[in-house]
């Protein structure tokens, strides 16, 4: 197709880590291991939350949804990335690129909302323990999760994707990133993107800053409440219930702020891909590790499942060796 004297392009080239040709195989193996660990760890947590009655409480309901979100989140980036490492093919169609951007952006917006809901849950558990059961009931959990997180994230990004589908791309077609992110893609458009950028700023502000402020406010109240607990044992126990979530929130929001708000400086722009790895790949990786290794309830359920599996294996092997 031609627009005036310009040719409309139909595919992009995702440069990714192509400037390191000697490390392609090593990077493939590294990210393959990361993807396997992400999928195995998060699916394990989902399975434990669904099958064990002791984990049928709001905190683990949200954790199970976070793990499901993380499996989807990493699957929008890593499979395509692994194929490019293995085959050397770094091309992606414009439609495929915008589709990847839609799912990645929607899941990122949903995660912002979900992390804020989880911080509010910890605020009620620590600061309002006597009213926790009444305030955080099953209906409220469903409303906060479905309306505030999933639907809100997917609807908000759909508006941007509709506007992006009207853009014309006429070259160059090289994306300086390892996936189709918003800024690198619209820079390649020869259409007027001012209204799109304004809409993106408003939308991202609505679905990022309020959840971030709610998370921040929740932890200010949580920490101040914990510091007022007279006994050291009580403080440690209270802090252990929210420290895992605080680590995840710090990694996720810290790297997002660096990538999207502070990336105007030359030094940070060069490190953009590195910081994007943190919130796009490492956050789904550390979530199951942090929540399983630092959470006593999850560790107890894992030990219980391990004993059950060993008992079944022992009985099966004993039965096989019987004459």
N, C-alpha and C positions, 0 to 999 in steps of 0.2 A: 504494500500500500504506500501511496505517496501523499505527503502533506506539503503542498507548495512544491519547493525544490528539495524537500527532505524526505528520507525514507523512514517509515515507521518500523522499529525493530520489534521482533517477536520473541526474543530470548535474551537473557542476561548471562554474564559470566561471573560466577561468584569466586573472587580471587582467593578467599580463605587464607590458608597457609601455603599457597603455591610458591611463595618466595623462598621456601625451604625444601627444595626438591629432594635433597639427600636424606631428609627426615620423614618422608611420606609414609614409609612402611612402619617406622617407629611410632609416628603419630596415629596411624591406623590401629595398631595394637593397643596403644594407650587409651584411645577413645572407645575402642571396642570393649576393653575391660571395664572402663567407667560405665558404659551403657549397660553392660550385663549386671554390674553391681547395683546400678540405679533401679533397673527393672526387678531384680531379685529382692532387693531390700524393701522397696516400696510395696511390691506384691505380697511379701511376707507380712508386713504390717497390716495391709488391707485384710488379709486372710485371718490374722489373729483378732483384729477388731470385729470382724463379722462373725467368727465362729465361737469366741469365748464370751460367756455371759458377764464375767467380771469387768470386761472392757466396754460394756454397753452403757456408757455414761457420756454426757456431752463432750468432755475433753477428748475422749478417744473417737467419738463420732466425727469431730472436726479433724482429728489426726488422720483418720482413715480417708476422709475426703481430700486432705492435703496430699497424702500419698498417691491417691488416684490422679489428682491434678498433676503431680510431679511426673508420673509415668507418661501422661499425655504431653506435658510440657517439653520433656527431653526428647520425646519421639517426634516432635515437629522439627528438630534440628539434627540430632545425631545420625539417624539412618541415612539421610541424604548426604551428610558430611562424610560418613564412612564409605559410601559408594564412590564419592569423588576422590578419596584417598586411594581406594583400591583400583579404580579404573582410569583415573586422571581426567575424567569428564566433569568439568565444573560448570557446564551450561544448565540453565533452568529456564523454562518458558515464562513469559510475563505473567500469564494466568497462574502458573504454579508458584511463582514468587509471591504474588499478591495473596494467594491462598495460604502459603506458609506464614506470611506476615499476619494474616487474619487470625489464625489459630494461635500463633505465638503471642500476639498482642492481647487477644481475649483471655488466654490462660494467665498471662502476666497480670492483667487487671484483676482477674478473679483471685489470684494469689494474694494481691495487695489487700483485697477485701477480706479474704479468709484469714490472713494473718492478724488483721485487726479484730475480727470476731473472736479468734483464739485468745488474743490478749485481753479482750473484754471478759471472756470466760474465766481467765486466770484472775482478773481483777475482782470479779464477783466471788470466786472461791476463796480468795485470801482476805479481801477487805470487807465482804458481806457474807461470811460463811453461814450465818443463821438464816439468811434469806435466799441462799444460792438455789436450793431446790425449787423454790417458788418462782424465782426470776428466770432461771435457765431451765425451763421445761421443754418437753419434746416439741411442742408446737413452735415455741420461740426459736429453738435450734433450727428447725426446718425453714422458718421464715428468714432468719439471718443468713442461712447458707444458700438457699435456692434463690431468693429474691436479691439479697445484697451481694452475693459473690458470683455465682454462676451466670444468672440471667443478666445482671448488671454489666459484667465484664464482656459478655458476647454481644450484647446490644450496643454498647458504647463503641466498640471497635467496628461494628458493622457499618456505622455511619461513615467512618473514615474510609473503609474499604470501598463503599459505594462511590465516594468522591474520587478515590484513587483510580477506580475503574474507568473514569472519564478522562484520565490523563493520556497524553500522547508521548511516547518515548521514541526519540529519533537519534539516539547516540550521544555520547559513547554508551556502551552497554556493560561496563565492568563495575561490579559492586565490590568496594573495598571493605569486605567483611566476610565472615564465614557462614552467614545466613542472611535472609532478606529482612533487614531491619528498616524501620521507617525512614530515618534521615538519609542513609546511603541510597535508598531507592528513589526518593523524590528528587534528589540532586540530579538524577539522570533524565528527568522529564524536561521536555522543551515547552510544556504548557505553563500557564501562570499558576503557581502553587501557593500564592499568598493566603487565599481563603482556606485552603486545606491545612496549611501550617497553623493558622489562627484556630481553626476547629480542633486540630490535634492538640494544641496547647490547652484549650479550654477543657476538652474531654479528659486529657491526661491529668490536668489539675484537679478535676472533679473526682476522678477515680483513683488518684494517687495521694494527694495531700490530705484530704479528710481521713482516709484509713491510716495514713502515717501519723497524723496528729492524734487520732484516737488511740493508736498503739502507744505513742509517746506518753500521752496523758495517763493511760492505764498503768504503765510501768512506773511513772512518777508516784502515783498513789500506792502501787504495790510495794515499791522499795521503801517509801516512807512508812508504810504499815509494818513491813518486816523489821525495820530498824527500831520500831517501838516495842517489839516483842521482847520481854525481859530475859527469857532463857536463851542461851546459845544454841541448844538443841532445837528449840522451837524455830529460831531464825533460820538455821540450816535446813530444817525440814520444809519450811515455807518457801525458801529460796530455791530448793531443789525441784519444786513443782513447776517453776516458771523459767529456770535458767536455760533449759534446752530450747524453749521457744524464743527466749531473748537472743541466744546465739544465732539462730536461724534468721530472725528479724534483722539483726545487725549486719550479717553478711549480705542479705538480700537488698535491703534498703541502702546500705553503705555503697555497694557497687553500682546500683541503679543511679544514685545521686551523682556519683563520679562520672558515669557514662553519659547521662542525659542533661545534667545541669552544669557540670564543671569541665566538659570536654572541649570548650572553646580554646583553651590554651594548647599550644603546639605539643608540649610534652605529653599531656593527657590524651590528646587526639591520637598520638602514635601508639598509646597503650590501650586504646579503645577496645580492640579485639581481646586483649588480655583480660580486662575488667569484665567484658561481656561473658567470657568463659566462666567467671565466678558466679554471676547471677543466673546464667542460662544453663550451665552444666554442673558446676560444683554444688550449688544449692540443692538440686534434686539428689545429688550424691550424698551430701552430709546429713540431710534430713533423717533418713532411716537409721544412719549410724548414731547420730546424736540422740534421737528419741529412744532407740533400743538400748544403747550402752549406758545412758544416764537415767533411764526410767525404771524404777523398781517393779512397777506393775507389769510392764512389757517383758522385763527379764524373768519375772516369776512365771508368766504365761509361757515364755520360750522354754524354760526349764521343764515345765509341766508337759509341754508338747514333746520335748526331747525324751523324757521318761516314757511317755506313751509309745513313741516310735520305737525306742529300744526294747520295750516290753513286747511289742508286736513282732519285731525282728527276731527276738529271742525265742518266742513261741513258735514262729514259723520255721526257724532253723531247727529247733528241737523236733518239730513234727516231721520235717524232711528226713531226719536221720533215724527216725524210729523204724524198726524192721516191719 
